[in-house]
Amino acid sequence: MVREQYYQATATAACEGRTEPRIKAGLLVVVSTPDALPVEGCLLDLSPHGARVRVPEMIPVGTPVRIEAHELLLVGDIRRCELTH
């Protein structure tokens, strides 16, 4: 199953001009930053060098983040943040 998702994501990435595939996740997570209380979010997709997470508030670019869920820990910093409705 995971291998099929990876191959499908790779094909989609190539069509979209991306260098890395993104795998859809749809996983509830907790996002923590140094200067704010943790918030719940949704991990939308994941790639080898990034993750797309929907959270209720904007997080400034450059902010260190910790994304946690059951048996998952991602650590990084915000590279891009967009307000969606």
C-alpha positions in Angstrom: 0.0 0.0 0.0 2.7 2.5 1.0 4.8 1.6 -2.1 1.7 2.2 -4.4 1.1 5.6 -2.7 4.8 6.5 -3.2 4.7 5.6 -6.9 1.5 7.5 -7.4 2.9 10.5 -5.5 6.0 10.4 -7.6 4.0 10.4 -10.9 1.9 13.3 -9.6 5.0 15.3 -8.6 6.5 14.9 -12.0 3.3 16.1 -13.6 3.2 19.1 -11.3 6.9 19.9 -11.9 7.8 19.0 -8.3 11.2 17.5 -7.4 9.8 15.3 -4.6 6.6 13.3 -4.2 4.1 14.2 -1.6 2.1 11.5 0.2 -1.3 12.3 1.5 -1.7 11.9 5.2 -4.9 13.3 6.7 -3.5 12.8 10.3 -4.5 14.8 13.4 -1.3 16.2 15.0 -0.2 18.6 17.7 2.0 21.5 16.5 4.2 23.2 19.1 6.3 26.3 18.8 8.6 27.9 21.4 6.5 31.0 21.9 2.9 29.7 21.9 0.7 27.0 23.4 0.5 23.8 21.3 -2.4 23.7 18.8 -4.2 20.8 17.1 -3.7 20.6 13.3 -4.0 18.2 10.4 -1.0 16.8 8.6 -2.3 17.1 5.0 0.7 15.6 3.2 4.4 14.7 3.6 7.4 14.7 1.4 11.1 13.8 2.1 11.9 17.4 3.0 8.6 18.9 4.1 5.1 18.6 5.4 1.9 20.5 4.8 -0.1 21.1 8.0 -3.4 23.0 8.5 -3.5 24.9 11.8 -6.0 27.4 13.1 -3.6 30.4 13.2 -0.7 31.7 11.1 2.8 30.8 12.2 5.6 33.2 11.2 8.1 32.0 8.6 11.3 30.9 10.3 9.5 29.7 13.5 10.8 26.3 14.8 8.0 23.8 15.0 7.5 20.3 16.5 4.7 18.2 14.9 3.6 15.2 16.9 1.1 12.4 16.6 1.0 8.7 17.7 4.4 7.2 16.7 5.3 10.4 14.7 7.7 13.2 15.5 8.7 15.9 12.9 10.9 18.8 13.8 11.7 21.7 11.5 10.9 25.3 10.8 8.2 27.1 8.9 9.2 27.8 5.3 5.8 29.0 4.0 2.5 29.9 5.7 -0.7 30.9 3.8 -4.1 32.0 5.1 -6.9 29.9 3.7 -10.6 30.1 4.2 
